């Protein structure tokens, strides 16, 4: 994820907030999805920062497992909402 993509996400979230203040349609699922991308990006960066000094380049395995857990959670959440 490039920082330019993150600025785009923050921009979209800001536009959605402004639209909500004008009582326009608010897509809660989109806010949750974009916010989770930001959260996982910063969580991965923080995890890498904290673990690199202890385990070196193996710290990427910890971050990769975080991505896998997030993907599995998203899959099951989607399946629960749209069975079949």
C-alpha positions in Angstrom: 0.0 0.0 0.0 1.5 3.3 -1.1 1.2 6.4 1.0 -0.5 8.1 -2.0 -3.3 5.4 -1.8 -3.6 6.2 1.9 -4.1 9.9 1.2 -6.8 9.0 -1.3 -8.5 6.9 1.4 -8.3 9.8 3.9 -9.7 12.1 1.2 -12.6 9.8 0.5 -13.4 9.5 4.2 -13.3 13.3 4.5 -15.7 13.7 1.6 -18.0 11.1 3.1 -18.0 12.9 6.4 -18.8 16.2 4.7 -21.7 14.6 2.9 -23.0 13.1 6.2 -22.9 16.6 7.7 -25.2 17.8 4.8 -27.5 14.9 5.6 -26.7 13.0 2.4 -26.5 9.3 2.0 -23.9 7.7 4.2 -22.5 4.3 3.3 -21.5 2.8 6.7 -20.0 -0.3 5.1 -17.6 1.8 3.0 -16.5 3.9 6.0 -15.8 0.6 7.9 -13.9 -0.9 5.0 -11.7 2.2 4.3 -11.1 2.7 8.1 -10.0 -0.9 8.4 -7.5 -0.5 5.6 -6.0 2.5 7.5 -6.0 0.6 10.7 -4.3 -2.5 9.3 -1.7 -0.3 7.5 -0.7 1.4 10.7 -0.9 -1.8 12.7 1.4 -3.5 10.3 3.9 -0.6 10.4 3.9 -0.5 14.2 4.3 -4.3 14.4 7.2 -4.2 12.0 8.8 -1.4 13.9 8.4 -3.2 17.3 9.5 -6.7 16.1 12.3 -6.0 13.6 14.8 -5.4 16.3 14.1 -8.7 17.9 13.5 -11.1 15.0 15.0 -9.2 12.0 13.5 -9.9 8.6 11.3 -12.6 10.1 9.1 -9.8 11.3 7.5 -9.8 7.9 6.0 -13.2 8.8 4.1 -11.6 11.7 2.7 -8.9 9.4 1.8 -11.5 6.7 -0.1 -13.5 9.3 -2.0 -10.3 10.3 -3.0 -9.9 6.7 -4.1 -13.5 6.5 -6.2 -13.2 9.7 -7.8 -10.1 8.3 -8.6 -11.8 5.0 -10.1 -14.8 6.7 -12.2 -12.6 9.0 -13.4 -10.6 6.0 -14.3 -13.8 4.2 -16.4 -15.2 7.0 -18.0 -11.8 7.6 -19.0 -11.6 4.0 -20.3 -15.2 4.0 -22.4 -14.6 7.0 -24.1 -11.6 5.3 -24.4 -13.3 1.9 -24.8 -17.1 2.5 -24.5 -19.3 -0.5 
